[in-house]
Amino acid sequence: MIALIDYRIGNLQSVINAIEKIGQKAVLVKEPKKLENYDRAILPGVGAFGDGMRFLRESGMDKAIIEFAANGKPLLGICLGMQLLFDKSSEFGSNNGLGLIEGVVTAFDKKKFKTPLKVPHMGWNSFKIKQNSSLLKDLQDETYLYFVHSYHVACDKKYIVASTNYGYDFPSIVQKGSIYGFQPHPEKSHENGLKILKNFMEI
């Protein structure tokens, strides 16, 4: 079983449904002490960075996640959950993150767009693989996944597993050791998304 971290933000049921489709079971975990009982965990999330971190700190789950990752157990952050893995975000002021991966979260810079594009970045888009990762087993370049976000991470290229272009390239899949970040929503990305979740279960 896999721990699905419940911190009052995000569409948890859709993630649970996707995990069940690949024959696995996810358990909602609200209490920090219980997180250590699991071998792998998913940090989902939809919404504002500051709210997400506030909810994690109020419950003490922030420290539990950091300890979980320090023990080398696979951790997957999805959408906002991916962004929370980083040092800080400029969304609605400056907010510190979990600091598990070096980098920051920043708004799309419309000045860099060669043609006018709407923000948030919403809908289907593809990725370009930058380095090998077990998370992308049986997936190829230009695989399409579903995105919904107004902010993206900026980090050293050594952490970037794949990038996506929306006006310019941004990191859409990252990895640092056993810590993985996935900007698109695998639970909304049909068969390709299910492959991502299955690969995570096999890491």
JOWOWO-V434688 format. One record per residue. N is the residue number from 1. RES is the residue in one letter. SS is DSSP state (hx for helix, st for strand, lp for the rest). D_FIRST is the distance of its C-alpha to the first C-alpha in Angstrom with 2 decimals. Layout:
BEGIN
n->N res->RES ss->SS d_first->D_FIRST
n->N res->RES ss->SS d_first->D_FIRST
END
This chain:
BEGIN
n->1 res->M ss->lp d_first->0.00
n->2 res->I ss->st d_first->3.77
n->3 res->A ss->st d_first->6.83
n->4 res->L ss->st d_first->9.56
n->5 res->I ss->st d_first->12.70
n->6 res->D ss->lp d_first->15.14
n->7 res->Y ss->lp d_first->18.68
n->8 res->R ss->lp d_first->20.77
n->9 res->I ss->lp d_first->21.27
n->10 res->G ss->lp d_first->20.09
n->11 res->N ss->lp d_first->19.08
n->12 res->L ss->hx d_first->15.48
n->13 res->Q ss->hx d_first->15.63
n->14 res->S ss->hx d_first->16.60
n->15 res->V ss->hx d_first->13.60
n->16 res->I ss->hx d_first->11.32
n->17 res->N ss->hx d_first->13.74
n->18 res->A ss->hx d_first->13.70
n->19 res->I ss->hx d_first->10.01
n->20 res->E ss->hx d_first->10.58
n->21 res->K ss->hx d_first->13.69
n->22 res->I ss->lp d_first->12.22
n->23 res->G ss->lp d_first->10.40
n->24 res->Q ss->lp d_first->6.77
n->25 res->K ss->lp d_first->5.21
n->26 res->A ss->st d_first->5.61
n->27 res->V ss->st d_first->6.92
n->28 res->L ss->st d_first->10.41
n->29 res->V ss->st d_first->11.50
n->30 res->K ss->lp d_first->15.29
n->31 res->E ss->lp d_first->16.26
n->32 res->P ss->hx d_first->16.63
n->33 res->K ss->hx d_first->16.41
n->34 res->K ss->hx d_first->12.87
n->35 res->L ss->hx d_first->11.64
n->36 res->E ss->lp d_first->12.51
n->37 res->N ss->lp d_first->9.98
n->38 res->Y ss->lp d_first->7.20
n->39 res->D ss->lp d_first->7.92
n->40 res->R ss->st d_first->8.14
n->41 res->A ss->st d_first->9.20
n->42 res->I ss->st d_first->11.28
n->43 res->L ss->st d_first->14.62
n->44 res->P ss->lp d_first->16.20
n->45 res->G ss->lp d_first->19.72
n->46 res->V ss->lp d_first->22.98
n->47 res->G ss->lp d_first->26.24
n->48 res->A ss->lp d_first->28.31
n->49 res->F ss->hx d_first->27.39
n->50 res->G ss->hx d_first->29.28
n->51 res->D ss->hx d_first->27.61
n->52 res->G ss->hx d_first->24.13
n->53 res->M ss->hx d_first->25.12
n->54 res->R ss->hx d_first->26.93
n->55 res->F ss->hx d_first->23.99
n->56 res->L ss->hx d_first->21.82
n->57 res->R ss->hx d_first->24.76
n->58 res->E ss->hx d_first->25.55
n->59 res->S ss->hx d_first->22.21
n->60 res->G ss->lp d_first->22.13
n->61 res->M ss->hx d_first->18.91
n->62 res->D ss->hx d_first->20.98
n->63 res->K ss->hx d_first->21.48
n->64 res->A ss->hx d_first->17.90
n->65 res->I ss->hx d_first->16.91
n->66 res->I ss->hx d_first->19.88
n->67 res->E ss->hx d_first->19.01
n->68 res->F ss->hx d_first->15.40
n->69 res->A ss->hx d_first->17.10
n->70 res->A ss->hx d_first->19.87
n->71 res->N ss->lp d_first->17.68
n->72 res->G ss->lp d_first->17.01
n->73 res->K ss->lp d_first->13.30
n->74 res->P ss->st d_first->12.72
n->75 res->L ss->st d_first->13.40
n->76 res->L ss->st d_first->14.31
n->77 res->G ss->st d_first->16.93
n->78 res->I ss->st d_first->17.98
n->79 res->C ss->lp d_first->21.62
n->80 res->L ss->hx d_first->22.60
n->81 res->G ss->hx d_first->19.44
n->82 res->M ss->hx d_first->20.88
n->83 res->Q ss->hx d_first->24.25
n->84 res->L ss->hx d_first->23.13
n->85 res->L ss->lp d_first->22.17
n->86 res->F ss->st d_first->25.93
n->87 res->D ss->st d_first->28.89
n->88 res->K ss->st d_first->30.51
n->89 res->S ss->st d_first->31.40
n->90 res->S ss->lp d_first->34.78
n->91 res->E ss->lp d_first->33.51
n->92 res->F ss->lp d_first->35.73
n->93 res->G ss->lp d_first->37.02
n->94 res->S ss->lp d_first->35.51
n->95 res->N ss->st d_first->32.08
n->96 res->N ss->st d_first->30.23
n->97 res->G ss->lp d_first->26.63
n->98 res->L ss->lp d_first->24.02
n->99 res->G ss->lp d_first->26.12
n->100 res->L ss->lp d_first->23.38
n->101 res->I ss->st d_first->25.26
n->102 res->E ss->st d_first->29.06
n->103 res->G ss->st d_first->30.42
n->104 res->V ss->st d_first->31.28
n->105 res->V ss->st d_first->30.58
n->106 res->T ss->st d_first->33.72
n->107 res->A ss->st d_first->35.09
n->108 res->F ss->lp d_first->36.17
n->109 res->D ss->lp d_first->39.74
n->110 res->K ss->hx d_first->41.77
n->111 res->K ss->hx d_first->44.77
n->112 res->K ss->hx d_first->43.12
n->113 res->F ss->lp d_first->42.68
n->114 res->K ss->lp d_first->45.33
n->115 res->T ss->lp d_first->45.22
n->116 res->P ss->lp d_first->44.28
n->117 res->L ss->lp d_first->40.61
n->118 res->K ss->lp d_first->38.86
n->119 res->V ss->lp d_first->36.39
n->120 res->P ss->lp d_first->33.58
n->121 res->H ss->st d_first->32.51
n->122 res->M ss->st d_first->31.05
n->123 res->G ss->st d_first->30.25
n->124 res->W ss->st d_first->29.59
n->125 res->N ss->st d_first->30.36
n->126 res->S ss->st d_first->29.79
n->127 res->F ss->lp d_first->28.96
n->128 res->K ss->st d_first->30.81
n->129 res->I ss->st d_first->28.97
n->130 res->K ss->lp d_first->30.38
n->131 res->Q ss->lp d_first->28.50
n->132 res->N ss->lp d_first->25.98
n->133 res->S ss->lp d_first->22.26
n->134 res->S ss->hx d_first->19.28
n->135 res->L ss->hx d_first->18.02
n->136 res->L ss->hx d_first->21.07
n->137 res->K ss->lp d_first->20.93
n->138 res->D ss->lp d_first->22.96
n->139 res->L ss->lp d_first->24.11
n->140 res->Q ss->lp d_first->27.77
n->141 res->D ss->lp d_first->30.08
n->142 res->E ss->lp d_first->30.97
n->143 res->T ss->lp d_first->27.66
n->144 res->Y ss->st d_first->27.64
n->145 res->L ss->st d_first->24.99
n->146 res->Y ss->st d_first->25.32
n->147 res->F ss->st d_first->26.47
n->148 res->V ss->st d_first->27.45
n->149 res->H ss->st d_first->28.73
n->150 res->S ss->lp d_first->32.00
n->151 res->Y ss->st d_first->31.11
n->152 res->H ss->st d_first->29.86
n->153 res->V ss->st d_first->29.24
n->154 res->A ss->st d_first->31.99
n->155 res->C ss->st d_first->31.22
n->156 res->D ss->lp d_first->32.46
n->157 res->K ss->hx d_first->32.22
n->158 res->K ss->hx d_first->30.38
n->159 res->Y ss->hx d_first->27.19
n->160 res->I ss->st d_first->27.75
n->161 res->V ss->st d_first->25.82
n->162 res->A ss->st d_first->27.36
n->163 res->S ss->st d_first->29.88
n->164 res->T ss->st d_first->30.93
n->165 res->N ss->st d_first->34.47
n->166 res->Y ss->lp d_first->35.43
n->167 res->G ss->lp d_first->38.98
n->168 res->Y ss->lp d_first->37.99
n->169 res->D ss->st d_first->35.09
n->170 res->F ss->st d_first->32.20
n->171 res->P ss->st d_first->28.91
n->172 res->S ss->st d_first->26.18
n->173 res->I ss->st d_first->23.54
n->174 res->V ss->st d_first->23.49
n->175 res->Q ss->st d_first->22.00
n->176 res->K ss->st d_first->22.79
n->177 res->G ss->lp d_first->21.20
n->178 res->S ss->lp d_first->17.40
n->179 res->I ss->st d_first->17.95
n->180 res->Y ss->st d_first->18.08
n->181 res->G ss->st d_first->19.83
n->182 res->F ss->st d_first->20.23
n->183 res->Q ss->lp d_first->23.13
n->184 res->P ss->lp d_first->22.90
n->185 res->H ss->st d_first->20.36
n->186 res->P ss->hx d_first->18.14
n->187 res->E ss->hx d_first->17.22
n->188 res->K ss->hx d_first->21.01
n->189 res->S ss->lp d_first->21.92
n->190 res->H ss->hx d_first->21.51
n->191 res->E ss->hx d_first->20.96
n->192 res->N ss->hx d_first->21.37
n->193 res->G ss->hx d_first->18.70
n->194 res->L ss->hx d_first->16.20
n->195 res->K ss->hx d_first->17.25
n->196 res->I ss->hx d_first->16.49
n->197 res->L ss->hx d_first->12.87
n->198 res->K ss->hx d_first->12.59
n->199 res->N ss->hx d_first->14.44
n->200 res->F ss->hx d_first->12.27
n->201 res->M ss->hx d_first->9.23
n->202 res->E ss->hx d_first->11.93
n->203 res->I ss->lp d_first->13.49
END
